[in-house]
Amino acid sequence: MRLDNQRQSQNVEDRRGGTMRRGSVALVIALAASYFLGIDPALIMDPGSGTSTPSPAGRPARAPATTDEMTTFVSKVLGSTEIVWHDIFQQAGRRYQEPKLVLFTGATPTACGTGRSALGPFYCPADQKVYIDLAFYRDLQERFRAPGEFAQAYVIAHEVAHHVQNLLGISAKIHAAQQGGGRQAAANELSVRLELQADCFAGVWGHRADTMQQIVEPGEMEQALAAAAAIGDDRLQRQTQGQVVPESFTHGTSRQRVRWFKRGMDSGDVRQCDTFSPESL
């Protein structure tokens, strides 16, 4: 990616080097993958915890180390999402509130409970922060066979998209509908539609960021498409369970994730990201 002229976001909070112990690396790939990109933060609370554990009040954010290339990359991608979503919200007559991005190692307290790196990057709506352990990018390349900078940027853009859904009130409506009773399969389908919209919003960011600043190198879009395909529910279930159970999908199939990311990337138009109206995704 061409990010040399992209400013670094000032919304990166570096908690690495903290005292919380790293989560077990023995967790199977199915567990990590099933929550990859946009997990329900309630699912990453401490086992047996009945309440959430907010981050310590007044904790100062540390600026990213200038010698840390990956941290600089993450900060620049976040900065790019800020530019794009400020522009989109302004055009709609609204004000965009920037999320924080927290770098951590192993585990960290959040307003949604204890976040653990073994479960992948996630967004917590209660504190409006994106959380990521940068070691996840190694898993993205080695376990999920999705290397490349644009694939890494897609991860951040997807989580920021959940923040956009939160600001627009979409997430709250879906979660309320899921809590209204009914079959678990119906709740899962709503989760799939929410995730696919986040994929589409991530594509909208990619389109607009490239239009504004020409950040995408030739062939890099395929990297993001590969990442989207790698974490489809059907592919992960087939790899880990040997069978596919569509009723249990929470994020969408590989084909669906690729389709909706590409739809946003091709159009750059958030109006093309209505995943809740179509009968077929």
Residue frames as qw, qx, qy, qz and C-alpha x, y, z in Angstrom:
[[0.000, 0.887, 0.463, 0.000, 0.00, 0.00, 0.00],
 [0.376, 0.437, -0.025, 0.817, 1.10, 3.55, -0.70],
 [0.444, -0.799, -0.403, 0.048, 0.84, 5.20, 2.72],
 [0.572, 0.041, -0.147, 0.806, 3.93, 7.42, 2.72],
 [0.012, -0.320, -0.050, -0.946, 1.86, 10.62, 2.58],
 [0.552, -0.572, -0.518, -0.316, -0.89, 9.39, 4.91],
 [0.179, -0.597, 0.435, -0.650, -0.96, 11.02, 8.34],
 [0.344, -0.078, -0.895, 0.273, -0.91, 8.85, 11.42],
 [0.484, -0.670, -0.408, -0.386, -4.02, 8.81, 13.56],
 [0.014, -0.466, 0.543, -0.698, -3.73, 10.27, 17.04],
 [0.758, -0.281, 0.094, -0.581, -6.32, 7.78, 18.30],
 [0.796, 0.134, -0.584, 0.085, -4.00, 4.83, 18.87],
 [0.554, -0.678, 0.343, -0.340, -3.67, 3.67, 22.46],
 [0.623, 0.371, -0.679, 0.114, -0.72, 1.36, 23.07],
 [0.721, -0.544, 0.246, -0.351, -1.20, -1.01, 26.02],
 [0.883, 0.227, -0.387, 0.140, 1.46, -3.50, 25.02],
 [0.372, 0.351, -0.606, 0.609, 3.77, -4.56, 27.77],
 [0.574, -0.498, 0.104, -0.642, 0.93, -4.71, 30.30],
 [0.241, -0.368, 0.828, -0.348, 0.65, -7.24, 33.10],
 [0.846, 0.105, 0.251, -0.459, -2.22, -9.40, 31.85],
 [0.481, -0.262, 0.802, 0.238, -1.10, -12.86, 30.80],
 [0.330, 0.286, -0.604, -0.667, -1.31, -13.98, 27.20],
 [0.849, 0.068, 0.174, -0.494, -4.25, -16.24, 26.27],
 [0.701, -0.178, 0.679, 0.126, -3.56, -19.88, 25.54],
 [0.265, 0.504, -0.567, -0.595, -2.13, -20.46, 22.09],
 [0.156, 0.003, 0.985, 0.071, -3.61, -23.95, 22.24],
 [0.521, 0.466, 0.387, -0.601, -7.07, -22.63, 21.34],
 [0.566, 0.238, 0.709, 0.346, -8.11, -24.35, 18.16],
 [0.115, -0.017, 0.391, 0.913, -8.31, -22.43, 14.92],
 [0.148, -0.563, -0.729, -0.359, -12.07, -22.89, 14.82],
 [0.318, -0.741, -0.454, 0.379, -12.48, -20.80, 17.96],
 [0.261, -0.441, 0.132, 0.849, -10.25, -18.01, 16.74],
 [0.064, 0.100, 0.621, 0.774, -11.72, -17.97, 13.28],
 [0.101, -0.614, -0.771, -0.134, -15.36, -18.10, 14.32],
 [0.195, -0.852, -0.329, 0.357, -15.03, -14.74, 16.02],
 [0.454, -0.134, 0.287, 0.833, -12.58, -13.16, 13.56],
 [0.010, 0.177, 0.318, 0.931, -13.76, -9.75, 12.45],
 [0.412, -0.311, -0.166, -0.840, -16.66, -8.28, 14.32],
 [0.394, -0.222, -0.876, 0.167, -17.30, -10.60, 17.23],
 [0.474, -0.755, -0.273, -0.362, -19.95, -9.92, 19.83],
 [0.134, 0.587, -0.566, 0.563, -17.84, -8.45, 22.64],
 [0.725, -0.417, 0.265, -0.481, -19.99, -10.24, 25.24],
 [0.987, 0.088, -0.135, -0.018, -18.47, -13.47, 23.99],
 [0.631, 0.419, -0.423, 0.497, -14.95, -12.48, 25.01],
 [0.450, -0.728, 0.243, -0.456, -15.65, -11.79, 28.67],
 [0.028, -0.394, 0.876, -0.278, -13.82, -13.79, 31.31],
 [0.527, -0.217, -0.796, -0.203, -15.43, -17.21, 31.81],
 [0.436, -0.495, -0.684, 0.311, -17.90, -16.90, 34.64],
 [0.140, -0.110, -0.159, 0.971, -17.80, -13.13, 34.67],
 [0.102, 0.673, 0.729, -0.073, -21.22, -11.65, 35.21],
 [0.065, 0.947, 0.137, -0.284, -20.27, -8.03, 34.63],
 [0.650, 0.647, -0.047, 0.396, -18.04, -6.16, 32.28],
 [0.636, -0.511, -0.052, 0.576, -14.69, -4.75, 33.36],
 [0.308, 0.948, 0.067, 0.051, -14.22, -1.18, 32.14],
 [0.655, 0.382, -0.206, 0.618, -10.81, 0.14, 31.24],
 [0.452, -0.463, -0.370, 0.667, -9.12, 2.07, 34.01],
 [0.123, 0.947, 0.295, 0.022, -10.43, 5.63, 34.03],
 [0.068, -0.963, 0.215, 0.145, -8.06, 8.30, 32.91],
 [0.803, -0.179, 0.410, 0.393, -5.54, 5.85, 31.53],
 [0.134, 0.773, -0.285, -0.550, -3.25, 7.88, 29.26],
 [0.881, 0.447, 0.147, 0.043, -2.81, 6.76, 25.67],
 [0.491, -0.532, 0.444, 0.528, 0.73, 6.25, 24.51],
 [0.504, 0.706, -0.255, -0.427, 1.71, 7.36, 21.05],
 [0.977, 0.184, 0.065, 0.083, 2.89, 4.59, 18.75],
 [0.570, -0.540, 0.380, 0.489, 6.63, 4.02, 18.71],
 [0.422, 0.771, -0.232, -0.416, 8.09, 5.58, 15.59],
 [0.020, 0.495, -0.843, -0.208, 10.43, 2.62, 15.09],
 [0.477, 0.153, 0.845, -0.187, 7.58, 0.11, 15.10],
 [0.106, 0.105, -0.605, -0.782, 6.72, -0.29, 11.43],
 [0.180, -0.399, -0.876, -0.205, 3.56, -2.32, 12.00],
 [0.124, -0.638, -0.531, 0.544, 2.25, 0.16, 14.57],
 [0.018, 0.417, -0.206, -0.885, 2.91, 2.98, 12.13],
 [0.127, -0.112, -0.800, -0.575, 1.07, 1.05, 9.43],
 [0.169, -0.556, -0.807, 0.109, -1.96, 0.50, 11.67],
 [0.103, -0.610, -0.276, 0.735, -1.96, 4.15, 12.70],
 [0.064, 0.269, -0.428, -0.860, -1.90, 5.29, 9.07],
 [0.166, -0.300, -0.860, -0.379, -4.70, 2.94, 8.05],
 [0.160, -0.638, -0.656, 0.371, -6.78, 4.21, 10.97],
 [0.057, -0.500, 0.022, 0.864, -5.99, 7.76, 9.88],
 [0.096, 0.003, -0.681, -0.726, -7.23, 6.92, 6.40],
 [0.175, -0.510, -0.838, -0.081, -10.52, 5.57, 7.76],
 [0.132, -0.615, -0.399, 0.667, -10.96, 8.80, 9.71],
 [0.030, 0.308, -0.326, -0.893, -10.59, 10.91, 6.58],
 [0.178, -0.172, -0.812, -0.529, -13.02, 8.78, 4.60],
 [0.233, -0.560, -0.791, 0.077, -15.74, 8.49, 7.22],
 [0.086, -0.523, -0.225, 0.817, -15.52, 12.17, 8.19],
 [0.117, 0.166, -0.478, -0.854, -16.17, 12.95, 4.53],
 [0.244, -0.312, -0.857, -0.330, -19.08, 10.50, 4.22],
 [0.216, -0.593, -0.665, 0.399, -20.75, 11.70, 7.42],
 [0.053, -0.434, -0.021, 0.899, -20.26, 15.36, 6.47],
 [0.162, -0.026, -0.639, -0.752, -21.91, 14.76, 3.12],
 [0.341, -0.463, -0.803, -0.159, -24.88, 13.29, 5.00],
 [0.249, -0.698, -0.018, -0.671, -25.05, 16.30, 7.33],
 [0.837, -0.527, -0.149, -0.020, -23.75, 14.35, 10.31],
 [0.063, -0.819, 0.541, -0.180, -20.66, 14.43, 12.51],
 [0.873, 0.106, -0.467, 0.091, -18.32, 11.45, 12.63],
 [0.536, -0.746, 0.350, -0.183, -16.94, 10.53, 16.03],
 [0.513, 0.527, -0.676, 0.045, -13.57, 8.85, 15.67],
 [0.922, -0.362, -0.128, -0.051, -13.02, 5.55, 17.49],
 [0.266, -0.746, 0.611, -0.008, -9.89, 4.69, 19.45],
 [0.883, 0.246, -0.399, -0.029, -7.73, 1.76, 18.42],
 [0.575, -0.676, 0.436, -0.151, -6.09, -0.16, 21.24],
 [0.642, 0.422, -0.636, 0.071, -2.97, -2.24, 20.71],
 [0.661, -0.539, 0.414, -0.319, -2.52, -4.95, 23.31],
 [0.367, 0.378, -0.850, -0.017, -0.71, -8.20, 23.91],
 [0.173, -0.049, -0.956, 0.234, -2.54, -11.30, 25.07],
 [0.230, -0.669, -0.706, -0.028, -5.45, -9.79, 26.98],
 [0.112, 0.146, -0.145, 0.972, -6.72, -6.40, 28.05],
 [0.104, 0.517, 0.692, -0.492, -9.66, -4.95, 30.01],
 [0.037, -0.249, -0.458, -0.852, -12.42, -3.34, 27.95],
 [0.424, -0.014, 0.279, -0.862, -15.86, -1.91, 28.68],
 [0.813, 0.079, -0.313, -0.485, -17.22, -5.17, 27.20],
 [0.951, -0.282, 0.127, 0.007, -15.20, -7.49, 29.41],
 [0.459, -0.587, 0.550, 0.378, -11.72, -8.89, 28.99],
 [0.702, 0.643, -0.189, -0.240, -10.57, -8.92, 25.39],
 [0.722, -0.352, 0.557, 0.212, -8.30, -11.81, 24.42],
 [0.156, 0.598, -0.564, -0.547, -6.01, -11.97, 21.42],
 [0.264, -0.024, 0.953, 0.145, -6.89, -15.63, 20.80],
 [0.377, 0.601, 0.679, -0.190, -10.34, -14.51, 19.64],
 [0.431, 0.444, 0.435, 0.654, -9.09, -12.02, 17.08],
 [0.053, 0.076, -0.032, 0.995, -9.62, -8.27, 16.56],
 [0.117, -0.633, -0.765, -0.015, -12.93, -6.85, 17.79],
 [0.049, -0.440, -0.038, -0.896, -14.91, -3.68, 18.36],
 [0.219, -0.419, -0.751, 0.460, -16.47, -2.80, 21.71],
 [0.028, -0.679, -0.408, -0.609, -19.46, -0.45, 21.33],
 [0.511, -0.766, -0.363, 0.144, -19.55, 0.36, 25.05],
 [0.431, -0.676, 0.102, 0.589, -16.25, 2.26, 24.87],
 [0.558, 0.821, 0.030, -0.118, -16.17, 2.81, 21.08],
 [0.174, -0.723, 0.636, 0.206, -12.76, 1.21, 20.72],
 [0.881, 0.351, -0.303, -0.095, -11.23, -1.25, 18.29],
 [0.589, -0.615, 0.524, -0.007, -8.91, -3.80, 19.88],
 [0.869, 0.437, -0.230, 0.000, -6.14, -5.73, 18.14],
 [0.669, -0.530, 0.448, 0.267, -3.12, -7.78, 19.10],
 [0.376, 0.733, -0.420, -0.381, -0.70, -7.26, 16.21],
 [0.287, -0.277, 0.912, 0.095, 0.38, -10.90, 16.51],
 [0.667, 0.420, 0.527, -0.318, -2.90, -11.65, 14.78],
 [0.489, 0.741, -0.273, -0.370, -1.40, -10.53, 11.48],
 [0.044, -0.428, 0.895, 0.115, 0.98, -13.47, 11.67],
 [0.471, 0.213, 0.827, -0.221, -2.04, -15.76, 11.98],
 [0.551, 0.676, 0.128, -0.471, -3.69, -13.98, 9.07],
 [0.354, 0.668, -0.584, -0.294, -0.73, -14.84, 6.88],
 [0.033, 0.336, -0.941, 0.025, 0.19, -18.28, 8.17],
 [0.333, 0.194, 0.863, -0.327, -3.10, -19.83, 9.32],
 [0.496, 0.637, 0.425, -0.410, -5.57, -18.11, 7.03],
 [0.571, 0.138, 0.548, 0.596, -3.24, -17.86, 4.02],
 [0.193, 0.897, 0.353, 0.185, -4.14, -14.21, 3.50],
 [0.563, -0.302, -0.015, 0.769, -0.90, -12.20, 3.35],
 [0.283, 0.491, 0.326, 0.757, -0.42, -8.61, 2.28],
 [0.093, -0.084, -0.321, 0.939, -0.90, -5.09, 3.59],
 [0.423, -0.157, -0.257, -0.855, -4.33, -4.56, 2.08],
 [0.647, -0.302, -0.693, -0.098, -5.56, -7.73, 3.76],
 [0.408, -0.236, -0.555, 0.685, -4.26, -6.30, 7.05],
 [0.110, -0.015, 0.023, -0.994, -5.93, -2.97, 6.34],
 [0.518, -0.279, -0.590, -0.553, -9.20, -4.78, 5.62],
 [0.509, -0.336, -0.724, 0.322, -9.16, -6.14, 9.18],
 [0.154, -0.251, -0.325, 0.898, -9.00, -2.62, 10.62],
 [0.261, -0.043, -0.313, -0.912, -11.52, -1.22, 8.15],
 [0.501, -0.334, -0.750, -0.273, -14.01, -3.97, 9.03],
 [0.406, -0.425, -0.629, 0.508, -13.79, -3.22, 12.75],
 [0.010, -0.190, -0.060, 0.980, -14.11, 0.52, 12.12],
 [0.346, -0.211, -0.596, -0.694, -17.18, -0.33, 10.04],
 [0.446, -0.481, -0.745, 0.119, -18.75, -1.82, 13.18],
 [0.204, -0.366, -0.317, 0.851, -18.10, 1.55, 14.84],
 [0.184, -0.006, -0.349, -0.919, -19.93, 3.25, 11.96],
 [0.443, -0.368, -0.751, -0.322, -22.86, 0.84, 12.44],
 [0.381, -0.451, -0.618, 0.519, -22.85, 1.74, 16.12],
 [0.061, -0.241, -0.059, 0.967, -22.92, 5.48, 15.40],
 [0.317, -0.071, -0.500, -0.803, -25.77, 5.04, 12.93],
 [0.600, -0.103, 0.435, -0.663, -27.83, 3.02, 15.38],
 [0.727, 0.219, -0.540, -0.363, -27.81, -0.06, 13.17],
 [0.363, 0.179, -0.867, 0.289, -26.08, -2.32, 15.67],
 [0.260, -0.015, 0.612, -0.747, -28.49, -1.40, 18.47],
 [0.712, 0.165, -0.061, -0.679, -31.52, -2.23, 16.32],
 [0.693, 0.230, -0.668, -0.145, -30.10, -5.59, 15.32],
 [0.208, 0.142, -0.839, 0.482, -29.10, -6.54, 18.84],
 [0.458, 0.028, 0.404, -0.791, -32.57, -5.54, 20.10],
 [0.781, 0.197, -0.297, -0.513, -34.15, -7.74, 17.45],
 [0.552, 0.231, -0.794, 0.112, -31.89, -10.62, 18.44],
 [0.004, -0.075, 0.756, -0.651, -32.88, -10.23, 22.10],
 [0.554, -0.016, 0.012, -0.832, -36.58, -10.26, 21.21],
 [0.702, -0.012, 0.661, -0.263, -36.82, -14.02, 21.34],
 [0.763, 0.537, -0.161, -0.322, -37.37, -16.44, 18.54],
 [0.980, 0.086, 0.027, 0.179, -35.17, -19.06, 16.94],
 [0.527, -0.612, 0.324, 0.493, -31.40, -18.94, 17.30],
 [0.568, 0.244, 0.551, 0.560, -31.09, -19.43, 13.54],
 [0.156, 0.889, 0.344, 0.261, -32.98, -16.16, 13.01],
 [0.367, -0.897, 0.121, 0.215, -30.64, -14.32, 15.39],
 [0.646, -0.253, 0.486, 0.531, -27.67, -15.82, 13.57],
 [0.472, 0.572, 0.490, 0.458, -29.00, -14.60, 10.24],
 [0.052, -0.990, -0.115, -0.067, -29.21, -11.05, 11.58],
 [0.553, -0.665, 0.337, 0.371, -25.61, -11.37, 12.75],
 [0.639, 0.155, 0.537, 0.529, -24.58, -12.49, 9.26],
 [0.278, 0.821, 0.366, 0.338, -26.30, -9.49, 7.69],
 [0.296, -0.945, 0.070, 0.122, -24.59, -7.14, 10.15],
 [0.635, -0.421, 0.459, 0.458, -21.18, -8.65, 9.39],
 [0.564, 0.392, 0.529, 0.498, -21.70, -8.53, 5.63],
 [0.092, 0.963, 0.199, 0.158, -22.65, -4.87, 5.87],
 [0.451, -0.800, 0.278, 0.282, -19.41, -4.24, 7.75],
 [0.661, -0.017, 0.543, 0.517, -17.56, -5.98, 4.91],
 [0.368, 0.731, 0.429, 0.382, -19.32, -3.70, 2.44],
 [0.182, -0.983, -0.010, 0.035, -18.50, -0.60, 4.51],
 [0.613, -0.503, 0.412, 0.450, -14.85, -1.74, 4.58],
 [0.569, 0.329, 0.540, 0.526, -14.99, -1.89, 0.79],
 [0.108, 0.942, 0.265, 0.176, -16.46, 1.63, 0.67],
 [0.413, -0.832, 0.227, 0.292, -13.46, 2.83, 2.69],
 [0.652, -0.152, 0.530, 0.520, -11.07, 1.09, 0.30],
 [0.432, 0.646, 0.481, 0.407, -12.69, 2.66, -2.76],
 [0.034, -0.983, -0.133, -0.121, -12.78, 6.18, -1.35],
 [0.549, -0.702, 0.292, 0.347, -9.32, 6.05, 0.21],
 [0.631, 0.041, 0.531, 0.564, -7.86, 4.95, -3.10],
 [0.291, 0.792, 0.403, 0.355, -9.79, 7.64, -4.97],
 [0.232, -0.972, -0.011, 0.020, -8.57, 10.32, -2.58],
 [0.309, -0.809, 0.485, 0.121, -4.98, 9.22, -2.14],
 [0.754, 0.473, -0.442, -0.111, -4.25, 6.33, -4.54],
 [0.441, -0.597, 0.626, -0.240, -3.19, 4.01, -1.74],
 [0.900, 0.029, 0.416, -0.128, -3.88, 0.64, -3.40],
 [0.088, -0.521, 0.728, 0.438, -1.06, -1.01, -5.34],
 [0.673, 0.242, -0.498, -0.490, -1.81, -3.26, -8.34],
 [0.609, 0.029, -0.793, 0.007, -2.98, -6.68, -7.20],
 [0.019, 0.138, -0.689, 0.711, -3.69, -5.61, -3.62],
 [0.645, -0.102, 0.027, -0.757, -7.45, -5.75, -3.87],
 [0.795, 0.054, -0.582, -0.162, -7.07, -9.51, -4.35],
 [0.287, 0.179, -0.752, 0.565, -5.36, -9.64, -0.96],
 [0.377, -0.058, 0.413, -0.827, -8.44, -8.29, 0.80],
 [0.789, 0.075, -0.271, -0.546, -10.70, -10.58, -1.20],
 [0.627, 0.158, -0.750, 0.139, -8.54, -13.52, -0.16],
 [0.017, 0.118, -0.686, 0.717, -8.84, -12.50, 3.48],
 [0.599, 0.005, 0.135, -0.789, -12.62, -12.19, 3.20],
 [0.809, 0.131, -0.475, -0.321, -12.85, -15.60, 1.55],
 [0.416, 0.254, -0.804, 0.340, -10.53, -17.23, 4.08],
 [0.069, 0.012, 0.718, -0.692, -12.80, -16.50, 7.03],
 [0.595, -0.131, -0.352, -0.710, -16.16, -17.47, 5.53],
 [0.662, -0.278, 0.509, -0.474, -18.21, -19.60, 7.92],
 [0.952, 0.224, -0.004, -0.206, -18.58, -22.41, 5.40],
 [0.622, 0.555, -0.500, 0.235, -14.87, -22.70, 4.72],
 [0.118, -0.528, 0.661, -0.520, -13.93, -22.60, 8.40],
 [0.793, -0.148, 0.385, -0.449, -16.53, -25.18, 9.37],
 [0.917, 0.347, -0.179, -0.078, -15.46, -27.49, 6.58],
 [0.434, 0.588, -0.583, 0.355, -11.82, -27.19, 7.64],
 [0.134, -0.408, 0.681, -0.593, -12.39, -27.66, 11.35],
 [0.640, -0.018, 0.548, -0.539, -15.52, -29.82, 11.59],
 [0.187, -0.053, 0.914, 0.356, -15.62, -31.59, 8.27],
 [0.086, 0.591, 0.776, 0.202, -19.17, -30.44, 7.67],
 [0.004, -0.190, -0.062, -0.980, -21.12, -27.22, 7.07],
 [0.098, -0.580, -0.769, 0.250, -24.06, -26.15, 9.24],
 [0.123, 0.484, 0.277, 0.821, -25.64, -23.05, 7.61],
 [0.437, -0.771, -0.396, -0.238, -28.01, -22.43, 10.55],
 [0.668, -0.591, -0.137, 0.431, -25.01, -21.76, 12.77],
 [0.502, 0.397, 0.112, 0.760, -23.38, -19.17, 10.47],
 [0.265, -0.809, -0.316, 0.419, -22.73, -15.80, 12.14],
 [0.209, -0.620, 0.266, 0.708, -20.49, -14.03, 9.61],
 [0.641, 0.641, -0.079, -0.416, -21.47, -15.30, 6.17],
 [0.926, 0.145, 0.264, 0.229, -20.04, -17.66, 3.61],
 [0.494, -0.297, 0.353, 0.737, -16.79, -17.00, 1.77],
 [0.256, 0.445, 0.593, 0.620, -18.75, -16.12, -1.35],
 [0.159, -0.885, -0.427, -0.098, -20.99, -13.70, 0.53],
 [0.463, -0.735, 0.012, 0.495, -18.11, -11.96, 2.28],
 [0.432, -0.074, 0.464, 0.770, -16.21, -11.51, -0.96],
 [0.147, 0.620, 0.614, 0.466, -19.33, -10.31, -2.76],
 [0.215, -0.919, -0.332, 0.014, -20.24, -7.64, -0.24],
 [0.473, -0.594, 0.172, 0.627, -16.69, -6.36, 0.25],
 [0.375, 0.100, 0.561, 0.731, -16.32, -6.12, -3.52],
 [0.052, 0.776, 0.571, 0.263, -19.66, -4.36, -3.80],
 [0.295, -0.904, -0.114, 0.286, -18.47, -1.62, -1.48],
 [0.501, -0.402, 0.394, 0.657, -15.05, -1.50, -3.12],
 [0.352, 0.338, 0.630, 0.604, -16.51, -1.20, -6.61],
 [0.021, -0.805, -0.498, -0.320, -19.12, 1.44, -5.76],
 [0.290, 0.104, -0.320, 0.896, -17.72, 3.48, -2.88],
 [0.396, -0.366, -0.178, -0.823, -21.37, 4.08, -1.98],
 [0.159, -0.072, 0.821, -0.544, -22.77, 3.23, 1.46],
 [0.667, 0.184, 0.130, -0.710, -26.24, 3.04, -0.09],
 [0.695, 0.296, -0.602, -0.260, -25.10, -0.12, -1.84],
 [0.215, 0.247, -0.865, 0.380, -24.51, -1.77, 1.54],
 [0.663, -0.177, 0.223, -0.693, -28.09, -2.54, 2.56],
 [0.243, 0.173, -0.954, -0.033, -27.72, -6.17, 3.56],
 [0.255, 0.141, 0.760, -0.581, -31.00, -6.22, 5.48],
 [0.586, 0.376, 0.052, -0.716, -33.50, -5.79, 2.62],
 [0.522, 0.338, -0.677, -0.393, -32.50, -8.50, 0.11],
 [0.932, -0.186, 0.102, -0.294, -33.93, -11.98, 0.63],
 [0.946, 0.113, -0.009, 0.303, -30.79, -13.47, -0.84],
 [0.308, -0.873, 0.268, 0.266, -27.32, -12.37, 0.20]]
